[in-house]
Amino acid sequence: MFDETLKWPFFDARHRELKALEQFAEQDLRSLIQQEHEGADVYAIAPQMVSALGTAGWLAHAASLDGRLDSRSLCLVRDILARRSGLAEFTFAMQGLGSAAITLFGNDEQRRHWLPGVIAGDRIAAFALSEEEAGSNPADMSTAAHKDGNDWLLNGEKTWISNAGLAHQYVVFARTKEGAGAQGLSCFIVAADNPGFSISASIDVIAPHPLGSLRFTECRLPADALVGQEGDGFKIAMSVLDVFRSSVGASAVGMARRALDHALLRVTQRQISGASLSSFQLTQDKLADMATAIDAAALLVYRAAWVKDVEGGRTSRVAAMAKLFATEEAQRVIDKAVQLFGGLGVVSGNPAERLYREIRALRIYEGTSEIQKLIIAGQLLRNHAESVRS
């Protein structure tokens, strides 16, 4: 099915060349993926995956010195990697999400200083927006930065931060104007060895990946740590999420493809009373639903990526549709895979069981499914109001 996807008119020849990543993942990442699936420490494996992806040049699709990101490439890489490994896909995605503010809004000096290590896989990046009382609504953020001479002093806490404790650098959003809501936020780059910065907690989740909380205590930042202009933080964060929400959908599509791969293998090998499980109509009903959902989700994902690359500008509605539909449908596809495995589908370490845990977070992070619906409906209502007035 993926080969058919690459034939869709959304892609150019350069996108189709990304198919080579399949062989890289299956050969060069095989040992690390096997360790991941056997339950090895993700804090030990993740840096090795970042290094391998960087050395082979794949992280050039996650960050860029020229200030541009190609959404279709981001989505294709996440789709391909997620079909094989949740952690490999995660490490690639976080190199992009953790540096996208610098790629898209940083100045030339910031890009030259902070991005080469990310692209080479020598430095791990992280994105710090969420807080305990400000998850889906960044306007409620309490982490604050204030001027102290030419420097900034940063104070507050962040949580649900991927790569906490592993990252060498963090893009951090903080309030720089009191009472200004979303318009009072700014974006900063914080090095992990910066005095006043610490990891306050590690968070264990059902599908292990590096996750934790950050604390800033009189954390002094130079003036050139500010990305863009003061007050640009909300615009920067939403622009980054516009790009990466579609790619979360691509990750979900890759996981759903992996579920279908395992399900097909299972039902064609499993014998019941002398007949293959695949010969039963109820089995075929599930397989048909799974394949159709995957293609429909992929169409929305790559439509959103194409719109971002070709038409440009803010793409909140189509990105929200892609993330909403792809993550929700992937959950259903994986659930069907568990059902087709029967009792084995809930045995720890079974591919379907592992996917069932991996997929769940995608309906929450970078905006819950409920938030995506509000984005979609809000834009529909605004467009309707404008059409009525005109």
Long-range contacts (C-beta under 8 A, 24 or more apart in sequence): 1-257, 1-260, 1-291, 1-294, 1-295, 2-79, 2-80, 2-83, 2-257, 5-79, 5-295, 5-298, 5-302, 8-299, 8-302, 10-72, 10-302, 10-303, 10-305, 10-306, 11-72, 11-76, 11-302, 14-73, 15-72, 15-73, 15-76, 18-61, 18-73, 18-76, 18-77, 18-80, 19-80, 21-58, 21-76, 21-77, 21-80, 21-81, 22-80, 24-56, 24-58, 25-80, 25-81, 25-84, 25-85, 25-88, 26-84, 28-52, 28-56, 29-84, 29-85, 29-88, 32-85, 32-87, 32-88, 33-84, 33-85, 33-87, 33-88, 36-85, 36-86, 36-87, 36-88, 37-85, 37-349, 37-354, 38-349, 39-349, 42-87, 42-208, 42-209, 42-210, 43-165, 43-166, 43-210, 45-87, 46-87, 46-90, 46-91, 46-124, 46-163, 46-166, 46-209, 46-210, 47-124, 47-166, 49-87, 49-88, 49-91, 50-91, 50-95, 50-121, 50-124, 51-121, 51-122, 52-121, 53-88, 53-91, 53-92, 53-95, 53-121, 54-95, 54-118, 54-119, 54-120, 54-121, 54-122, 55-120, 55-121, 58-92, 59-92, 59-95, 59-118, 59-119, 59-120, 59-121, 60-119, 61-96, 62-92, 62-93, 62-95, 62-96, 62-99, 62-118, 62-119, 63-95, 63-96, 63-99, 63-100, 63-102, 63-103, 63-115, 63-118, 63-119, 63-125, 64-103, 64-115, 64-119, 65-111, 65-112, 65-115, 65-116, 65-119, 67-103, 67-104, 67-106, 67-111, 68-103, 68-104, 69-96, 69-100, 69-103, 69-104, 69-243, 70-309, 71-243, 71-246, 71-247, 71-304, 71-305, 71-306, 71-308, 71-309, 72-302, 72-305, 72-306, 72-309, 74-243, 74-244, 74-246, 74-247, 74-250, 74-305, 75-246, 75-247, 75-249, 75-250, 75-301, 75-302, 75-305, 76-250, 78-247, 78-248, 78-250, 78-251, 78-254, 79-250, 79-251, 79-253, 79-254, 79-257, 79-298, 79-301, 80-254, 81-254, 82-250, 82-251, 82-252, 82-253, 82-254, 82-255, 82-257, 82-258, 83-254, 83-255, 83-257, 83-258, 83-261, 84-254, 84-258, 86-207, 86-209, 86-255, 86-354, 86-355, 86-358, 87-209, 89-251, 89-254, 90-162, 90-209, 93-244, 93-247, 93-248, 93-251, 94-124, 94-125, 94-126, 94-127, 94-162, 94-163, 95-121, 95-124, 95-125, 96-244, 96-247, 97-125, 97-127, 97-162, 97-240, 97-244, 98-124, 98-125, 98-126, 98-127, 98-163, 98-167, 98-169, 98-170, 98-171, 99-125, 99-169, 99-171, 100-127, 100-171, 100-240, 100-243, 100-244, 101-127, 101-171, 101-187, 101-227, 101-236, 101-237, 101-240, 102-171, 102-189, 102-227, 104-236, 104-239, 104-240, 104-243, 105-187, 105-227, 105-228, 105-232, 105-236, 105-239, 106-189, 106-227, 106-228, 109-224, 110-189, 110-224, 110-227, 114-169, 114-189, 117-168, 118-169, 123-168, 123-169, 124-163, 124-166, 124-167, 124-168, 124-169, 125-163, 125-167, 125-168, 125-169, 125-170, 125-171, 126-161, 126-162, 126-163, 126-164, 126-166, 126-167, 126-169, 126-170, 126-171, 127-161, 127-162, 127-170, 127-171, 127-240, 128-158, 128-161, 128-170, 128-171, 128-172, 128-173, 128-190, 128-214, 129-158, 129-173, 129-237, 130-158, 130-159, 130-160, 130-161, 131-156, 131-157, 131-158, 131-159, 132-157, 132-159, 135-160, 136-367, 136-368, 136-371, 138-173, 138-182, 138-185, 138-234, 138-237, 139-181, 139-182, 139-185, 139-234, 141-173, 141-174, 141-175, 141-185, 142-175, 143-172, 143-173, 143-174, 143-175, 143-216, 144-174, 144-175, 144-176, 144-178, 145-174, 145-175, 145-176, 145-186, 145-188, 145-221, 146-176, 148-220, 150-222, 150-223, 151-220, 151-221, 151-222, 151-223, 152-176, 152-188, 152-220, 152-221, 152-222, 152-223, 152-225, 152-226, 153-218, 153-219, 153-220, 153-221, 154-188, 154-190, 154-196, 154-216, 154-218, 154-219, 154-220, 154-221, 155-216, 155-217, 155-218, 155-219, 156-215, 156-216, 157-200, 157-213, 157-214, 157-215, 157-216, 158-213, 158-214, 159-201, 159-203, 159-212, 159-213, 159-214, 160-203, 160-211, 160-213, 160-365, 161-211, 161-212, 161-213, 161-214, 162-209, 162-210, 162-211, 163-210, 164-199, 164-202, 164-203, 164-210, 164-211, 164-212, 164-213, 164-214, 165-199, 165-202, 165-210, 165-212, 166-210, 167-192, 168-192, 170-197, 170-214, 171-227, 172-214, 172-216, 173-233, 173-236, 173-237, 174-233, 176-230, 176-231, 176-233, 177-230, 177-231, 180-231, 182-234, 183-231, 183-234, 184-231, 185-231, 185-233, 185-234, 185-237, 186-226, 186-227, 186-228, 186-230, 186-231, 186-232, 186-233, 187-226, 187-227, 187-228, 187-232, 187-233, 187-236, 187-237, 188-221, 188-225, 188-226, 188-227, 189-221, 189-225, 189-227, 190-216, 190-219, 190-221, 190-225, 194-219, 194-220, 194-221, 195-219, 195-220, 196-220, 205-361, 206-357, 206-360, 206-361, 207-354, 207-357, 207-358, 207-360, 207-361, 238-314, 238-316, 239-314, 241-319, 241-366, 241-367, 242-308, 242-314, 242-315, 242-316, 242-319, 243-308, 243-319, 244-366, 245-319, 245-320, 245-322, 245-323, 245-366, 245-367, 245-372, 246-301, 246-304, 246-305, 246-308, 246-315, 246-318, 246-319, 246-322, 246-323, 247-301, 247-305, 248-323, 248-326, 248-327, 248-362, 248-365, 248-366, 249-297, 249-300, 249-301, 249-304, 249-322, 249-323, 249-325, 249-326, 249-327, 250-298, 250-301, 250-302, 250-305, 250-326, 251-362, 252-297, 252-323, 252-326, 252-327, 252-329, 252-330, 252-359, 252-362, 253-294, 253-297, 253-298, 253-301, 253-326, 253-330, 255-330, 255-334, 255-355, 255-358, 255-359, 255-362, 256-290, 256-293, 256-294, 256-297, 256-326, 256-329, 256-330, 256-333, 256-334, 256-359, 257-294, 258-351, 258-355, 259-290, 259-330, 259-333, 259-334, 259-336, 259-337, 259-351, 259-352, 259-355, 260-287, 260-290, 260-291, 260-294, 260-333, 260-337, 262-337, 262-341, 262-351, 262-352, 262-355, 263-287, 263-290, 263-336, 263-337, 263-340, 263-341, 263-352, 266-340, 266-341, 267-340, 277-340, 283-340, 286-336, 286-339, 286-340, 289-332, 289-333, 289-336, 290-333, 290-336, 290-337, 293-329, 293-330, 293-332, 293-333, 294-329, 294-333, 296-325, 296-329, 297-322, 297-325, 297-326, 297-329, 297-330, 298-326, 300-325, 300-326, 301-326, 316-375, 316-379, 317-375, 317-376, 317-379, 317-380, 320-367, 320-371, 320-372, 320-373, 320-375, 320-376, 321-372, 321-376, 323-366, 323-367, 323-372, 324-369, 324-372, 324-373, 324-376, 327-359, 327-362, 327-363, 327-369, 328-363, 328-369, 330-359, 330-362, 331-359, 331-360, 331-363, 334-359
